[in-house]
């Protein structure tokens, strides 16, 4: 039997219930937050994450520590986050590769990409079709396609490794335009660029960030970018659609994420902070100067994008013939 005191207290408790969620959201973060980057220090992902960590720390009043956990195409770091305590104090950064590609590329994945709690798309890195200026006469993408088709043994194209978005983008591009292309993997753009400048590599469809310096020096020629719009800092370079290859928007995007089982409050608080940061003109300029488009999306939009792009990347993996055991 409920006594009179319980009955009187019940409405008060019920009235207070809706206030609980905002209180929890405001409580995060109450201590240091760790951001695991699944790539080595000084790479584009590491640099851009540190831009965010700096602003998150200032905005939310707690330390955000960046920890690099590279290996196995970034899978080691992503797996480490997925197995961390779902308390809101370990965050990861995952690429489209981790979220939409690797389940088709790897024979086994230690983490479930469908179970990760995405916060939202943070930035996009367009790929750029580049050729060595000294060794290739092409000044437009269509000229390059004609030049490549005339080569009896086809062309070679480089990438920072098997199964990376530059590798799969290159394979998909060759298949779409009818070029015979042979993939040559490197450890990264820093190793591929000298080989291309030396004339031993014909082409790359790699992250623009890595090639901006040699493009601006005139040693590489940029023929097209794979983003939906032109890159403001390189406005003279057309998009793939403008260069005559439609339906070829292929970007390497990244999303912050929490481990499976993380409650909604820190995810929403982090999402709101990222939205505010993405609207800062100074931050947008920092990203553009680094060759990236700053972005923002809701957690739901990020998850929908990962799902929407999986069929395209599955096709690219099949075309490339890539498989990692």
C-alpha positions in Angstrom: 0.0 0.0 0.0 1.3 3.5 -0.8 1.1 5.9 2.1 0.2 9.6 1.7 3.8 10.7 1.8 4.7 8.5 -1.2 1.7 9.8 -3.2 2.6 13.4 -2.6 6.3 12.8 -3.5 5.5 11.0 -6.8 4.5 14.1 -8.8 7.6 15.9 -7.7 9.8 13.0 -8.8 8.0 12.8 -12.2 8.3 16.5 -12.7 12.1 16.3 -12.0 12.6 13.4 -14.5 12.8 15.5 -17.7 15.5 17.6 -16.1 17.8 14.6 -15.6 19.0 14.3 -19.1 20.3 17.9 -19.5 22.0 17.6 -16.1 23.8 14.5 -17.3 24.8 16.1 -20.6 26.1 19.2 -18.8 28.2 16.9 -16.4 30.3 15.6 -19.4 33.2 16.0 -19.5 34.1 16.0 -15.8 37.7 14.8 -16.3 40.3 14.2 -19.0 39.1 12.8 -22.3 41.3 10.6 -24.5 41.1 10.9 -28.3 42.7 7.9 -30.1 44.0 8.6 -33.6 44.6 5.3 -35.5 47.4 6.8 -37.6 51.0 8.0 -36.8 51.8 11.5 -35.6 52.1 14.4 -38.0 49.8 12.9 -40.7 46.8 14.8 -41.9 44.4 13.1 -39.6 46.6 13.6 -36.6 47.1 17.3 -37.4 43.3 18.0 -37.9 42.3 16.1 -34.8 44.7 18.2 -32.8 43.0 21.3 -34.2 39.8 20.0 -32.7 41.3 18.9 -29.4 42.6 22.4 -28.8 39.2 24.0 -29.3 37.3 21.3 -27.4 39.6 21.8 -24.4 39.0 25.6 -24.4 35.3 25.2 -25.0 34.5 22.3 -22.5 37.0 23.1 -19.8 38.7 19.7 -19.7 41.9 18.3 -21.1 41.6 16.4 -24.4 44.7 14.2 -24.9 45.5 12.9 -28.3 47.0 9.3 -28.3 48.3 7.8 -31.6 47.6 4.1 -32.0 48.6 3.3 -35.6 48.7 -0.1 -37.4 46.8 -2.4 -39.7 45.4 0.4 -41.8 44.1 2.1 -38.7 42.1 -0.9 -37.5 44.2 -1.3 -34.3 43.3 2.2 -33.1 39.6 1.8 -34.0 39.4 -1.6 -32.3 41.1 -0.1 -29.2 38.3 2.5 -28.9 35.6 0.0 -29.6 36.7 -2.1 -26.7 37.2 0.8 -24.3 34.8 1.5 -21.4 31.6 3.2 -22.8 31.8 6.0 -20.3 32.3 8.9 -22.7 36.0 9.4 -21.8 37.5 7.5 -24.8 36.8 8.9 -28.3 38.1 7.8 -31.6 38.4 9.2 -35.1 37.3 6.8 -37.9 37.6 7.3 -41.6 35.3 6.2 -44.4 37.6 3.2 -44.7 36.9 2.0 -41.2 33.2 2.7 -41.5 32.3 1.8 -45.1 35.2 -0.1 -46.7 37.1 -2.4 -44.4 34.3 -4.9 -43.9 34.6 -5.8 -47.6 38.4 -5.5 -47.8 39.5 -7.5 -44.7 38.8 -11.2 -44.2 38.2 -10.5 -40.5 37.6 -7.3 -38.5 38.1 -7.2 -34.8 35.5 -4.4 -34.4 31.9 -4.0 -35.8 31.7 -0.8 -37.9 27.9 -0.9 -37.6 28.0 -0.8 -33.8 30.3 2.3 -33.3 28.5 5.3 -31.9 29.2 8.1 -34.5 29.3 11.7 -33.4 29.2 13.2 -36.9 31.3 13.9 -39.9 34.1 16.3 -38.9 35.9 16.9 -42.2 36.4 15.7 -45.8 39.6 15.3 -47.7 39.0 15.4 -51.5 41.2 13.3 -53.7 43.0 15.0 -56.6 44.0 13.5 -59.9 47.7 14.5 -60.4 50.4 13.9 -63.0 54.1 14.8 -63.0 54.4 18.0 -65.0 57.8 17.1 -66.5 56.9 13.7 -67.7 53.2 14.0 -68.8 51.9 16.4 -71.5 48.3 16.3 -70.2 46.8 19.6 -69.1 43.2 18.4 -68.7 41.7 15.2 -67.4 40.3 14.3 -70.9 43.8 14.8 -72.4 45.1 12.4 -69.7 42.5 9.8 -70.4 43.3 10.0 -74.2 47.0 9.8 -73.4 46.5 6.8 -71.1 44.3 4.9 -73.5 47.0 5.2 -76.2 49.6 3.5 -74.0 49.7 -0.2 -75.1 50.6 -1.4 -71.6 48.3 0.9 -69.7 49.4 3.2 -66.9 50.6 2.9 -63.4 49.0 4.7 -60.5 50.3 5.1 -56.9 48.6 5.1 -53.5 49.5 5.0 -49.8 48.6 1.4 -49.6 46.3 -1.5 -50.6 42.7 -0.8 -49.7 43.2 2.9 -49.0 40.7 5.4 -50.6 43.4 6.6 -53.1 43.9 3.0 -54.2 40.2 2.2 -54.5 39.5 5.6 -56.1 42.2 5.0 -58.7 40.8 1.5 -59.5 37.3 2.8 -59.8 38.4 5.7 -62.0 40.3 3.5 -64.4 37.3 1.1 -64.7 34.8 4.0 -65.2 36.9 5.7 -68.0 38.2 2.6 -69.7 41.9 2.8 -68.7 44.1 -0.2 -68.1 45.8 0.7 -64.8 48.3 -1.1 -62.6 48.3 -0.2 -58.9 51.6 0.5 -57.2 51.3 0.7 -53.4 53.6 2.8 -51.3 53.9 3.5 -47.5 52.5 7.0 -48.1 52.5 9.9 -50.4 55.9 11.0 -49.2 57.3 7.8 -50.8 55.2 8.0 -54.0 55.8 11.6 -54.9 59.6 11.3 -55.6 58.9 8.2 -57.8 56.3 10.1 -59.8 58.5 13.2 -60.1 61.2 10.9 -61.5 58.8 9.6 -64.2 58.5 6.0 -63.0 54.8 6.5 -62.0 52.2 7.9 -64.3 49.4 9.1 -62.1 47.8 9.3 -58.6 44.3 10.0 -57.3 45.4 10.8 -53.8 44.4 13.0 -50.9 44.9 16.6 -52.0 46.5 17.6 -48.7 49.6 15.5 -49.5 50.1 17.0 -52.9 49.4 20.7 -52.4 53.1 21.7 -52.0 54.3 20.1 -55.2 51.3 21.3 -57.1 51.9 24.9 -56.0 55.6 24.5 -57.0 54.5 23.5 -60.5 56.1 20.1 -60.3 52.8 18.3 -60.3 49.8 19.2 -62.4 46.3 18.9 -60.8 43.7 17.8 -63.3 40.5 17.4 -61.2 39.3 17.0 -57.6 36.8 14.4 -56.5 34.8 16.7 -54.2 31.3 17.9 -55.2 32.6 21.5 -55.4 35.9 23.1 -56.2 38.4 23.5 -53.4 38.5 27.3 -52.6 42.2 27.3 -52.1 42.7 25.7 -55.5 39.8 27.2 -57.4 41.4 26.7 -60.8 41.2 22.9 -60.5 37.8 21.5 -61.8 35.7 18.9 -60.2 35.5 15.4 -61.8 32.1 16.3 -63.1 33.3 19.5 -64.7 36.3 17.6 -66.2 33.9 15.1 -67.9 33.6 12.3 -65.4 30.2 12.5 -63.8 29.0 10.7 -60.7 32.5 10.5 -59.2 32.3 12.3 -55.9 34.7 10.3 -53.8 36.1 11.9 -50.6 37.9 10.6 -47.6 35.8 11.8 -44.7 36.2 11.3 -41.0 33.9 11.0 -38.0 34.5 11.1 -34.3 33.0 8.1 -32.5 32.5 6.6 -29.1 32.6 2.9 -28.1 29.4 0.8 -28.5 27.1 1.2 -25.5 28.1 4.8 -24.8 25.0 6.7 -23.4 23.5 9.4 -25.5 24.4 12.4 -23.3 28.1 12.7 -24.1 27.5 12.0 -27.8 25.0 14.9 -28.0 27.2 17.2 -26.0 30.2 16.4 -28.2 28.0 16.9 -31.3 26.9 20.3 -30.2 30.5 21.4 -29.4 31.6 20.2 -32.9 28.8 22.1 -34.5 29.9 25.3 -32.7 33.5 24.8 -33.7 32.6 24.1 -37.3 31.0 27.5 -37.6 34.2 29.4 -36.5 35.7 31.1 -39.6 39.2 30.9 -38.2 38.9 27.1 -37.9 37.4 26.7 -41.3 40.4 28.6 -42.7 42.9 26.4 -40.8 41.3 23.3 -42.4 41.2 24.8 -45.9 44.8 25.7 -45.6 45.5 22.1 -44.7 43.6 20.9 -47.8 40.4 19.8 -46.0 36.8 20.8 -45.9 35.6 21.3 -42.3 32.2 19.7 -41.9 29.4 18.9 -39.4 26.6 16.4 -39.3 24.3 14.9 -36.7 25.2 11.4 -35.4 22.2 10.0 -37.4 23.4 11.7 -40.7 26.9 10.3 -40.2 25.6 6.7 -39.7 23.3 7.1 -42.8 26.2 8.3 -44.9 28.4 5.4 -43.9 25.5 3.0 -44.9 24.8 4.9 -48.2 28.4 4.7 -49.4 29.0 1.0 -48.6 27.7 -0.2 -52.0 30.0 2.1 -53.9 33.1 1.1 -51.9 32.1 -2.6 -52.2 32.2 -2.2 -56.0 35.6 -0.5 -55.8 37.0 -3.3 -53.7 35.7 -5.9 -56.1 37.1 -4.0 -59.1 40.5 -3.6 -57.4 40.7 -7.3 -56.4 42.1 -6.2 -53.1 41.9 -8.5 -50.1 43.6 -8.4 -46.8 43.8 -11.6 -44.7 
